[in-house]
Amino acid sequence: MTTDGSEADEKAVLDAGRTRPRAVRPRGQRQDPHVHRAAPDSERRTRQSPAVRAVRHGCRCLFVHHSKGFLMDTLTAPVDAYGTPLIDAGELVPGARILIKDETRYSSGSHKEPAARAVVARAIAEGKQRIVIATCGNYGRAMSLACGAIGMPCTVVLPAGWSDGGEFMRSAGADVVLVDGSYEDAVDESKRLAALPGSIDGNVDGPYLDAVFAGHGVAAAAVHSVLGEPPAGMWIPVGNGTTVIAIHRRLRELGWAVPLHGVGSAANNPLVTSWPGPYTMLDPAAVTTTDHNQPLVNWHALQGPEALDAIAASGGAVHAATDDELLAARDLLRDYGAYPTAAGAVALAGLLAQTRTNPLTGTHVVLLSGR
């Protein structure tokens, strides 16, 4: 059972409905109705020109986004982790079974969409008129779409030159504010704007943090519902550390002890550079942002100390991935019908790097985070 008020927040995520992908038999293995092969590339790609379209239907919003060759919409895409596929890539690492939890299948392309939906549900329940957040890209995409689908005003603060410059978020109906500087500068500006009358801070360290944790924790519950026993490890992207904390909490509630492996951008995130602790912020001038690592770069992880504690308590570790490793993992995932960005493939990049020195055994779940 969830605690600290998160039960209602998780229910808000689940109440929107679920879309389960079609089960496809993994190559060379007995069919498992809950583990899927993605549809062939020819079934998932589209030749239409890149565009973002939002079409209002009364109080519902049909939001169709063309990204990396895919069309997703809020009427058919999954709304929570029970609807995203668990892809069997067992042959990927000799001696281990690798299951890819593809959390990029949401309309926003971001694994943060269930968390955004939970925050929106809480804001509506409390009569708030606008949600304000900062983002590197993923959370902004998720929040702008979640707000746009029900007509909730939303302000997203984004570092200038990051992500797509806010195009997706504007198309979903969000007001986008660009700031010079880093993600941390965007957070500061969002806090200022959230203090205006009628607004609420929807950031991952804001007053709705328990709702954020509940939304992210659904991924752990979804994996638990499919697997008969705990996996040997779960590999999770780390930026602020929010997702790994949420999954650790939810797994404990479910009675599973699973080593959690956080993976971040090499030398560009304090969780990576601080491991195994104590947590130490980076010099802002020391981090390097590229087109491939943007969502992973922080000089201060908002939940850094707790994330390190969660990973250590689970018996896992924190790993680094270079841009070259991100790109290699992204390209490899195409063979399994998954199409994340390079940063979205960071968890697999960390796992593959680890296998070069420490062979893996058992079942490992890899979470993909952004498309």
Summary of the structure (lengths in Angstrom):
residues: 371
radius of gyration: 18.9
end to end distance: 31.4
largest distance: 59.0
contacts: 1390
relative contact order: 0.14
helix: 37%
strand: 19%
